[in-house]
Amino acid sequence: MQISMAVRVRHRHRLRATWQRPRRQGRPRHVAGSAAAGGALVQSTPHLSYVGVHLCAHGLDQPDAFGPVVARLQQAIAAQKRARPADNVALLPQRDQPLRRRFAALFFAPLCGRERLTACDTHEPPLPTRRGRGSHRTPLRQFLGQLERLAAAAAWLPALVLAQASQSPDVDGHLLASGSRAAMPKGTSTRLGRMMAGSHAVIAHNEAGHARFVHSEPPDLPVSHGIVASCPQGAMATGTALLVIDRAVHAGAMACAFDDQGVGVLAMLDDHEPQGLESCAAMLVDTLADGTKVSRGPWQVPRPDAPRHVVLVKPAEGKTFVSWGTPQVQDALAVTEWPRVYRERNAIQANGFKRLSDHGARNSNDGRKTLVGPDRHQQRAREQRAQSLMPAQQRLDKKAEAVKTPQDQVTEAESQGHGTRLAQRQRAFAVLAKEVQAVQHKQDTLAEQAQALGPPRERADRDLRQQTSMTVRTLLLENALTSCMAVLAGTLTMQVSLDGLLHILLTRSGARLETDSQLISWLNTTGLAAAYQRLLTAVVDGLCAMDLRDQGKPMRVRLTGLSP
């Protein structure tokens, strides 16, 4: 007779205490089983999580995707040691293999369901396969702190730049809200309707969807200001002076700023600006095959200070699409190409930002350090008050000068004993005096508001070094996934989206078996619908066609209903 008993963890602890058999300190080691089968050594891992992540890792190891990143880290370590030879703070090891393993663990952490690095220290599998032995002695939080000290984000930025130049990179900002008990600058980053601290990153993508440039700033600075400030760096990184951006407020000021820097910008008009053919003196340029009319022309009301050329696209049915570009865009792109280039920006960058959040943990805040600096909110309030006080003072001086004449006329009428004329002049003087009093009251109010701001204050500002390092990590991960999945999609006979490939492949569990001649990985298909099983079968066939190798051994991928 067999009786099933549920033995829980606390029961085992009680038995260990009773039998005086304590468990060894430290994390239990997962030793893979070894045996001999047919005269060949066999090493098996019967339960392996995220098999697709390991396959993707081998795909990246084959072209040595981590080599340039590790080399730049080693250069940063050497530069740090030369700059501070007496610094005793522990830095990263200069050996290639430990650096490669730690960066791989940091790189693949979000794909393993670890959005926050603190979760990597308490949930071990499957990161030990990427970090090696002794991983509990080198937590990723410590590794990220070392990267912050080395300014790893600046060292990794050149790794984003590809060999080929972009024709028209897409630029947009990603806002990230963060909670803090300290007084910190707040901008347009919102959560549950509240204005919060955080950061925003200006990111540029090329036509293939690869990130090429990133620039992080505090959230209280408008995204448009960050784009203009980082424009020269972005143009240098992308190899072109033609950018495509989303609709932005104060597009006329942005166009002037970009035109002064010699950069071309293509964007769409804001909702508050006039839409439709009535806003421009448009002339028909071309009629597309679907009946869409493309027109261009100057503004109905001349705007000599706005270097914007307007193109209108009026479909047979629907809303008129109005886009604008600087003179550089007009010289580089044909008018009929403007709508297509802008639509491609939406398809590439909008989907890219979704993947950055889903698979790259882009919405996770990293780093809680703060730097004390001047209160930018107070500075901007002072500038606004100063700008308001100057015209108010000018109006007051003008009114004071204008009231002198009727005051002299009233004095003259009183001295000459006039009756009716004196009453008329007194009424005119009273009206002007009342206007002077109103302007004086407005100026006094503005002066009181400026004085109420008090002396210059300081406010805690977020240290963006760790956040920028993790953002660059996420962009490198997205670029690698896009490249790997593009190669895999080329071997498939059926059409599937990149998001579908990532979802069906990366999250599957399974097993692994290694012999002296090959390495076999099994993907568990338990619980998958028939359509997803057909898709996963096609993906497995594509992985086998890619001829992946690990230490010279060919890798084979199989499907199984249950883990062997």
C-alpha positions as CSV (number, residue, x, y, z in Angstrom):
1,M,0.0,0.0,0.0
2,Q,1.4,3.4,-1.0
3,I,0.4,6.6,0.7
4,S,1.3,9.9,-1.0
5,M,2.5,12.6,1.4
6,A,3.1,16.3,0.7
7,V,6.5,17.2,2.2
8,R,7.0,20.9,2.4
9,V,10.1,22.9,2.9
10,R,9.5,23.5,6.6
11,H,9.1,19.8,7.2
12,R,12.5,19.1,5.7
13,H,14.0,21.9,7.9
14,R,12.5,20.3,11.0
15,L,13.8,16.8,10.0
16,R,17.3,18.3,9.4
17,A,17.2,19.9,12.8
18,T,16.1,16.7,14.4
19,W,18.7,14.5,12.7
20,Q,21.4,17.2,13.1
21,R,22.0,17.2,9.3
22,P,22.1,20.9,8.4
23,R,22.3,21.9,4.8
24,R,25.5,23.4,3.5
25,Q,25.7,27.1,3.4
26,G,25.3,29.0,0.1
27,R,23.1,28.4,-2.9
28,P,22.7,24.7,-3.9
29,R,24.6,23.8,-7.0
30,H,22.8,22.4,-10.0
31,V,25.0,19.6,-11.2
32,A,24.1,18.3,-14.6
33,G,23.8,14.5,-14.8
34,S,26.6,12.7,-16.7
35,A,26.4,9.2,-18.1
36,A,27.7,7.1,-21.0
37,A,25.5,6.1,-23.8
38,G,26.8,4.0,-26.6
39,G,30.4,4.7,-25.7
40,A,29.9,8.5,-26.0
41,L,29.9,10.8,-23.0
42,V,26.5,12.4,-22.4
43,Q,25.8,15.6,-20.4
44,S,22.2,16.4,-19.9
45,T,20.2,19.2,-18.3
46,P,16.7,17.7,-17.9
47,H,14.9,20.9,-16.8
48,L,16.0,24.1,-18.5
49,S,14.0,27.4,-18.6
50,Y,14.0,29.8,-21.5
51,V,15.6,27.4,-24.0
52,G,15.0,30.0,-26.7
53,V,17.2,32.5,-24.9
54,H,20.1,30.1,-24.8
55,L,19.7,29.4,-28.5
56,C,19.6,33.2,-29.2
57,A,22.7,33.5,-27.1
58,H,24.6,30.9,-29.1
59,G,23.4,32.7,-32.3
60,L,25.0,35.9,-31.0
61,D,28.2,34.2,-29.8
62,Q,28.7,32.8,-33.3
63,P,29.4,36.2,-35.0
64,D,31.0,37.5,-31.8
65,A,28.4,40.1,-31.1
66,F,29.8,40.8,-27.6
67,G,33.4,41.2,-28.7
68,P,33.2,45.0,-29.6
69,V,31.3,45.8,-26.4
70,V,33.8,43.9,-24.2
71,A,36.7,45.5,-26.0
72,R,35.3,49.0,-25.2
73,L,34.8,48.0,-21.6
74,Q,38.4,47.0,-21.3
75,Q,39.5,50.3,-22.9
76,A,37.3,52.2,-20.3
77,I,38.9,50.1,-17.5
78,A,42.4,50.9,-18.7
79,A,41.6,54.6,-19.0
80,Q,40.1,54.7,-15.5
81,K,43.2,53.1,-14.0
82,R,45.5,55.6,-15.8
83,A,43.4,58.5,-14.7
84,R,43.2,57.3,-11.0
85,P,46.2,55.1,-10.3
86,A,45.8,55.4,-6.5
87,D,42.1,54.5,-6.5
88,N,41.4,51.3,-4.4
89,V,37.8,50.9,-5.5
90,A,37.3,47.4,-7.0
91,L,36.9,47.7,-10.8
92,L,35.8,45.1,-13.3
93,P,38.3,42.3,-14.1
94,Q,40.2,43.0,-17.3
95,R,40.0,39.3,-18.5
96,D,37.9,38.8,-21.5
97,Q,35.9,35.7,-20.3
98,P,34.5,37.1,-17.0
99,L,33.6,40.4,-18.6
100,R,31.8,38.5,-21.4
101,R,29.9,36.3,-19.0
102,R,28.8,39.2,-16.8
103,F,27.7,41.3,-19.7
104,A,25.8,38.4,-21.2
105,A,23.9,37.9,-18.0
106,L,23.1,41.7,-17.9
107,F,22.2,41.5,-21.6
108,F,19.8,38.5,-21.4
109,A,18.3,39.3,-18.0
110,P,15.0,40.9,-19.3
111,L,14.5,38.0,-21.7
112,C,14.6,35.7,-18.7
113,G,11.8,37.6,-17.0
114,R,14.0,39.7,-14.8
115,E,13.1,43.3,-15.4
116,R,14.8,44.4,-12.2
117,L,18.4,43.3,-11.4
118,T,17.5,42.6,-7.8
119,A,15.4,39.7,-9.0
120,C,18.4,38.2,-10.6
121,D,20.1,37.7,-7.2
122,T,17.1,35.8,-5.7
123,H,16.0,33.8,-8.8
124,E,19.0,31.9,-10.1
125,P,18.0,29.9,-13.2
126,P,18.7,30.3,-16.0
127,L,21.3,33.0,-15.5
128,P,24.0,30.7,-14.2
129,T,24.4,29.2,-17.7
130,R,25.3,32.7,-18.8
131,R,27.4,33.8,-15.8
132,G,29.3,30.6,-15.0
133,R,30.4,29.3,-11.6
134,G,30.5,31.5,-8.6
135,S,27.7,33.7,-9.9
136,H,26.3,34.4,-6.4
137,R,29.6,36.2,-5.6
138,T,29.1,38.8,-8.4
139,P,25.5,40.1,-8.3
140,L,24.5,42.1,-11.3
141,R,23.7,45.2,-9.1
142,Q,27.4,45.3,-8.2
143,F,28.3,44.9,-11.8
144,L,26.0,47.8,-12.8
145,G,27.6,50.0,-10.1
146,Q,31.0,49.2,-11.6
147,L,29.7,50.1,-15.1
148,E,28.4,53.4,-13.7
149,R,31.8,54.3,-12.3
150,L,33.4,53.5,-15.7
151,A,30.8,55.6,-17.6
152,A,30.0,52.5,-19.6
153,A,27.1,54.2,-21.5
154,A,29.5,56.6,-23.2
155,A,31.8,53.6,-24.1
156,W,28.9,51.6,-25.5
157,L,27.3,54.3,-27.6
158,P,29.7,53.7,-30.6
159,A,28.6,50.1,-30.6
160,L,25.1,51.2,-31.7
161,V,26.5,52.8,-34.8
162,L,26.4,50.5,-37.8
163,A,28.7,50.5,-40.8
164,Q,26.1,51.9,-43.2
165,A,24.7,55.4,-42.9
166,S,21.0,56.0,-42.6
167,Q,19.0,57.8,-45.2
168,S,16.5,59.4,-42.8
169,P,16.7,58.1,-39.2
170,D,13.6,58.4,-37.0
171,V,13.9,60.3,-33.8
172,D,11.5,60.3,-30.8
173,G,11.5,60.4,-27.0
174,H,10.5,57.8,-24.5
175,L,9.3,59.1,-21.2
176,L,9.8,57.2,-18.0
177,A,8.1,58.2,-14.7
178,S,9.8,57.5,-11.3
179,G,8.6,58.0,-7.8
180,S,10.7,59.8,-5.2
181,R,10.2,61.3,-1.7
182,A,12.7,64.0,-2.4
183,A,11.9,67.2,-4.2
184,M,12.9,66.5,-7.8
185,P,12.2,68.2,-11.1
186,K,9.0,67.1,-12.7
187,G,7.9,67.3,-16.3
188,T,5.6,65.5,-18.7
189,S,6.3,62.0,-17.2
190,T,2.9,61.0,-15.7
191,R,1.6,58.1,-13.9
192,L,-2.1,57.8,-12.8
193,G,-2.5,61.5,-13.7
194,R,0.3,62.8,-11.6
195,M,3.3,64.8,-12.7
196,M,6.4,62.8,-11.5
197,A,10.1,62.8,-11.7
198,G,12.0,60.4,-14.0
199,S,13.8,60.7,-17.3
200,H,13.3,60.7,-21.0
201,A,15.5,59.3,-23.7
202,V,15.9,60.7,-27.2
203,I,16.4,57.7,-29.4
204,A,17.1,57.5,-33.2
205,H,16.3,54.4,-35.3
206,N,17.4,53.7,-38.9
207,E,15.3,52.2,-41.7
208,A,15.9,48.6,-40.6
209,G,14.7,49.4,-37.0
210,H,18.1,49.4,-35.4
211,A,18.8,52.0,-32.7
212,R,21.6,54.3,-33.6
213,F,21.7,56.9,-30.9
214,V,20.4,57.7,-27.4
215,H,20.5,60.8,-25.3
216,S,19.0,60.9,-21.7
217,E,17.8,64.0,-20.0
218,P,15.7,64.9,-16.9
219,P,11.9,64.9,-17.5
220,D,11.3,68.6,-16.8
221,L,13.2,69.5,-20.0
222,P,10.8,69.3,-23.0
223,V,11.5,66.5,-25.5
224,S,11.8,69.0,-28.3
225,H,14.5,70.8,-26.5
226,G,16.4,67.6,-26.0
227,I,16.1,66.7,-29.6
228,V,17.4,70.1,-30.7
229,A,20.3,69.9,-28.1
230,S,21.3,66.4,-29.2
231,C,20.8,67.1,-32.9
232,P,24.5,67.5,-33.8
233,Q,25.5,64.3,-31.9
234,G,22.7,62.4,-33.5
235,A,23.5,63.6,-37.0
236,M,27.2,62.6,-36.4
237,A,26.2,59.2,-35.1
238,T,23.7,58.4,-37.8
239,G,25.8,59.8,-40.6
240,T,23.1,62.0,-42.1
241,A,21.6,65.4,-41.5
242,L,18.0,64.5,-42.3
243,L,15.8,63.4,-39.4
244,V,12.1,62.3,-39.2
245,I,10.4,63.2,-35.9
246,D,6.9,62.9,-34.5
247,R,4.6,65.9,-34.3
248,A,5.9,68.5,-31.9
249,V,4.7,71.6,-30.2
250,H,6.1,74.9,-31.5
251,A,7.1,73.3,-34.8
252,G,8.0,76.7,-36.3
253,A,10.6,77.4,-33.5
254,M,12.0,73.8,-34.0
255,A,12.2,74.3,-37.7
256,C,14.2,77.5,-37.2
257,A,16.5,75.8,-34.7
258,F,17.2,72.8,-36.9
259,D,17.7,75.0,-40.0
260,D,20.3,77.1,-38.1
261,Q,22.2,73.9,-37.4
262,G,22.0,72.8,-41.1
263,V,19.8,69.7,-40.3
264,G,16.7,68.7,-42.2
265,V,13.6,67.7,-40.4
266,L,10.4,66.0,-41.6
267,A,7.4,66.0,-39.3
268,M,3.6,66.4,-39.3
269,L,1.7,69.5,-38.3
270,D,0.3,69.7,-34.8
271,D,-3.5,69.3,-34.2
272,H,-3.8,73.0,-33.2
273,E,-2.4,74.2,-36.5
274,P,-4.6,74.6,-39.6
275,Q,-5.3,71.4,-41.5
276,G,-6.5,70.9,-45.0
277,L,-6.1,72.6,-48.3
278,E,-7.4,75.9,-47.0
279,S,-4.2,76.4,-44.9
280,C,-1.9,76.6,-48.0
281,A,-2.0,78.0,-51.5
282,A,-1.5,74.4,-52.6
283,M,-0.8,73.3,-56.2
284,L,-1.4,69.7,-57.3
285,V,1.8,67.8,-57.7
286,D,0.7,64.2,-58.4
287,T,-2.3,61.9,-58.1
288,L,-1.4,58.4,-56.8
289,A,-2.9,55.1,-58.0
290,D,-5.4,55.0,-55.1
291,G,-6.8,58.5,-55.9
292,T,-4.7,60.3,-53.3
293,K,-3.8,63.8,-54.3
294,V,-0.4,65.2,-53.3
295,S,-0.2,69.0,-53.2
296,R,2.4,71.5,-52.0
297,G,2.6,75.2,-51.7
298,P,3.3,78.2,-49.4
299,W,1.1,79.3,-46.5
300,Q,-2.0,81.3,-47.3
301,V,-0.7,83.9,-44.8
302,P,3.0,84.6,-45.6
303,R,5.4,83.4,-42.9
304,P,8.8,84.7,-43.9
305,D,10.5,83.7,-40.6
306,A,9.3,80.0,-40.8
307,P,11.6,77.9,-43.0
308,R,8.9,75.2,-43.5
309,H,7.7,73.7,-46.7
310,V,4.2,72.2,-46.5
311,V,3.0,69.1,-48.3
312,L,-0.7,68.0,-48.2
313,V,-1.9,64.5,-48.9
314,K,-5.7,64.3,-49.5
315,P,-7.0,60.7,-49.8
316,A,-10.2,60.0,-51.6
317,E,-11.8,59.4,-48.2
318,G,-10.6,60.5,-44.8
319,K,-8.6,63.2,-43.1
320,T,-6.1,65.3,-45.0
321,F,-2.5,64.6,-44.0
322,V,-0.4,67.7,-43.7
323,S,3.4,67.4,-43.2
324,W,6.2,70.0,-43.1
325,G,9.9,69.9,-43.8
326,T,12.9,72.2,-43.8
327,P,14.7,73.2,-47.0
328,Q,17.1,70.3,-46.6
329,V,14.2,67.8,-46.8
330,Q,12.9,69.5,-49.9
331,D,16.3,69.1,-51.6
332,A,16.8,65.5,-50.5
333,L,13.4,63.9,-50.9
334,A,10.8,64.1,-53.7
335,V,7.5,65.6,-52.6
336,T,5.6,62.3,-53.2
337,E,8.1,60.5,-50.9
338,W,7.3,62.6,-47.8
339,P,4.1,60.6,-46.8
340,R,5.8,57.2,-47.3
341,V,8.8,58.2,-45.2
342,Y,6.7,59.5,-42.4
343,R,4.4,56.4,-42.4
344,E,7.5,54.1,-42.2
345,R,8.6,56.1,-39.1
346,N,5.4,55.1,-37.3
347,A,5.7,51.4,-38.3
348,I,9.4,51.2,-37.3
349,Q,9.8,53.3,-34.2
350,A,6.3,52.8,-32.6
351,N,6.7,49.0,-32.8
352,G,10.3,49.3,-31.7
353,F,9.3,51.2,-28.5
354,K,6.7,48.5,-27.7
355,R,9.4,45.8,-27.9
356,L,11.7,47.9,-25.8
357,S,9.0,47.8,-23.1
358,D,7.9,44.2,-23.6
359,H,11.2,42.4,-24.1
360,G,13.8,44.9,-23.0
361,A,12.5,46.1,-19.6
362,R,12.6,49.7,-20.9
363,N,10.0,50.9,-18.3
364,S,12.1,49.8,-15.3
365,N,13.9,52.5,-13.4
366,D,17.6,51.8,-12.7
367,G,19.6,53.8,-10.2
368,R,18.3,55.9,-7.3
369,K,21.3,58.2,-6.9
370,T,20.6,61.9,-6.9
371,L,22.8,65.0,-7.5
372,V,22.0,68.3,-5.8
373,G,21.8,71.2,-8.2
374,P,20.0,74.4,-8.9
375,D,16.2,74.3,-9.0
376,R,15.4,74.6,-12.7
377,H,11.7,75.1,-12.0
378,Q,12.5,78.2,-9.9
379,Q,15.0,79.4,-12.6
380,R,12.3,79.1,-15.3
381,A,9.8,80.9,-13.1
382,R,12.3,83.7,-12.6
383,E,12.9,84.0,-16.4
384,Q,9.2,84.1,-17.1
385,R,8.6,86.8,-14.5
386,A,11.6,88.8,-15.8
387,Q,10.2,88.5,-19.4
388,S,6.8,89.7,-18.1
389,L,8.2,92.5,-16.1
390,M,10.1,94.0,-19.0
391,P,7.1,94.8,-21.2
392,A,5.1,95.8,-18.2
393,Q,7.7,98.4,-17.3
394,Q,7.7,99.6,-20.9
395,R,3.9,99.9,-20.9
396,L,4.1,101.8,-17.6
397,D,6.7,104.3,-19.0
398,K,4.6,104.8,-22.1
399,K,1.4,105.4,-20.1
400,A,3.3,107.8,-17.7
401,E,4.6,109.7,-20.7
402,A,1.2,109.9,-22.3
403,V,-0.6,111.2,-19.1
404,K,1.7,114.2,-18.8
405,T,0.0,116.1,-21.6
406,P,-3.6,115.9,-20.3
407,Q,-2.2,116.7,-16.8
408,D,-0.6,119.9,-18.1
409,Q,-3.8,120.7,-19.9
410,V,-5.9,120.4,-16.7
411,T,-3.4,122.6,-14.9
412,E,-3.6,125.2,-17.7
413,A,-7.5,125.1,-17.7
414,E,-7.6,125.6,-13.9
415,S,-5.2,128.6,-14.1
416,Q,-7.3,130.3,-16.8
417,G,-10.7,129.6,-15.0
418,H,-12.2,127.5,-17.8
419,G,-15.5,125.6,-16.9
420,T,-16.7,123.2,-19.6
421,R,-13.2,122.6,-21.1
422,L,-11.8,122.0,-17.6
423,A,-14.4,119.3,-17.0
424,Q,-13.6,117.6,-20.4
425,R,-9.9,117.6,-19.7
426,Q,-10.4,116.3,-16.2
427,R,-12.4,113.4,-17.5
428,A,-9.7,112.5,-20.1
429,F,-7.0,112.8,-17.5
430,A,-9.0,110.5,-15.1
431,V,-9.3,107.8,-17.8
432,L,-5.5,107.9,-18.5
433,A,-4.7,108.0,-14.8
434,K,-6.9,104.9,-14.3
435,E,-5.0,103.1,-17.0
436,V,-1.7,104.1,-15.5
437,Q,-2.9,102.8,-12.1
438,A,-3.9,99.4,-13.7
439,V,-0.5,99.0,-15.4
440,Q,1.2,100.0,-12.2
441,H,-0.9,97.4,-10.3
442,K,0.1,94.7,-12.9
443,Q,3.7,95.5,-12.5
444,D,3.6,95.5,-8.7
445,T,1.9,92.1,-8.8
446,L,4.6,90.7,-11.1
447,A,7.3,92.1,-8.9
448,E,5.7,90.6,-5.8
449,Q,5.4,87.2,-7.6
450,A,9.1,87.4,-8.5
451,Q,10.0,88.3,-5.0
452,A,7.9,85.5,-3.6
453,L,10.1,83.0,-5.4
454,G,12.7,83.7,-2.7
455,P,16.5,83.2,-2.9
456,P,17.9,80.6,-5.3
457,R,17.0,77.1,-4.1
458,E,18.6,73.7,-4.7
459,R,16.8,70.5,-5.7
460,A,17.8,66.9,-6.0
461,D,18.3,65.8,-9.6
462,R,18.4,62.2,-10.8
463,D,21.8,60.7,-11.7
464,L,21.2,59.3,-15.1
465,R,24.4,57.2,-15.5
466,Q,22.9,53.9,-14.5
467,Q,19.6,54.6,-16.4
468,T,21.5,55.5,-19.6
469,S,23.7,52.4,-19.3
470,M,20.6,50.2,-19.0
471,T,18.9,52.1,-21.9
472,V,22.0,51.4,-24.1
473,R,21.9,47.8,-23.0
474,T,18.2,47.5,-24.0
475,L,18.9,49.1,-27.4
476,L,21.8,46.7,-28.0
477,L,19.5,43.8,-27.1
478,E,16.8,45.1,-29.4
479,N,19.4,45.5,-32.3
480,A,20.7,41.9,-31.7
481,L,17.2,40.4,-31.6
482,T,16.2,42.3,-34.7
483,S,19.2,41.0,-36.6
484,C,18.8,37.4,-35.3
485,M,15.1,37.2,-36.0
486,A,15.7,38.7,-39.5
487,V,18.1,35.9,-40.3
488,L,15.6,33.3,-38.8
489,A,12.7,34.9,-40.7
490,G,14.7,34.4,-44.0
491,T,14.7,30.7,-43.5
492,L,10.9,30.4,-42.8
493,T,8.4,29.5,-45.4
494,M,5.5,31.2,-43.6
495,Q,5.1,34.9,-42.8
496,V,5.3,35.8,-39.1
497,S,5.9,39.0,-37.2
498,L,9.0,39.7,-35.1
499,D,6.8,40.0,-32.0
500,G,5.3,36.6,-32.8
501,L,8.7,35.0,-33.1
502,L,10.0,36.4,-29.9
503,H,6.8,35.3,-28.0
504,I,6.8,31.8,-29.4
505,L,10.5,31.1,-29.0
506,L,12.1,32.9,-26.1
507,T,9.7,31.9,-23.3
508,R,9.6,28.1,-23.9
509,S,11.1,25.7,-21.4
510,G,12.7,22.3,-22.3
511,A,15.9,20.3,-21.9
512,R,19.4,20.0,-23.3
513,L,21.6,17.0,-24.1
514,E,25.2,17.3,-25.1
515,T,27.4,14.5,-26.5
516,D,30.9,14.5,-27.8
517,S,29.7,15.3,-31.3
518,Q,26.6,17.4,-31.1
519,L,24.3,19.4,-28.8
520,I,20.5,18.8,-28.8
521,S,17.9,21.1,-27.4
522,W,14.3,20.2,-26.8
523,L,11.5,22.8,-26.8
524,N,8.4,21.9,-24.7
525,T,5.2,22.3,-26.7
526,T,2.8,21.4,-23.8
527,G,-0.2,23.7,-23.8
528,L,0.3,25.2,-27.2
529,A,-2.5,25.4,-29.7
530,A,-2.2,23.6,-33.0
531,A,-1.5,26.9,-34.9
532,Y,1.3,27.8,-32.5
533,Q,2.7,24.3,-32.8
534,R,2.9,24.6,-36.6
535,L,4.6,28.0,-36.2
536,L,7.1,26.6,-33.6
537,T,7.8,23.6,-36.0
538,A,8.7,26.1,-38.7
539,V,10.9,28.1,-36.3
540,V,12.7,24.9,-35.2
541,D,13.3,24.0,-38.9
542,G,14.7,27.5,-39.4
543,L,17.0,27.2,-36.4
544,C,18.4,23.9,-37.7
545,A,19.0,25.5,-41.1
546,M,21.0,28.3,-39.5
547,D,23.8,25.8,-38.6
548,L,24.4,27.1,-35.1
549,R,27.4,25.7,-33.3
550,D,28.6,25.7,-29.7
551,Q,32.4,25.0,-29.2
552,G,32.5,23.6,-32.7
553,K,29.6,21.2,-32.1
554,P,26.5,21.5,-34.3
555,M,23.3,22.4,-32.4
556,R,20.1,20.6,-33.2
557,V,16.6,21.7,-32.0
558,R,13.7,19.3,-31.5
559,L,10.2,19.5,-30.2
560,T,8.7,17.4,-27.4
561,G,5.4,17.3,-25.6
562,L,7.0,16.8,-22.3
563,S,10.6,17.5,-21.1
564,P,12.6,14.2,-21.4
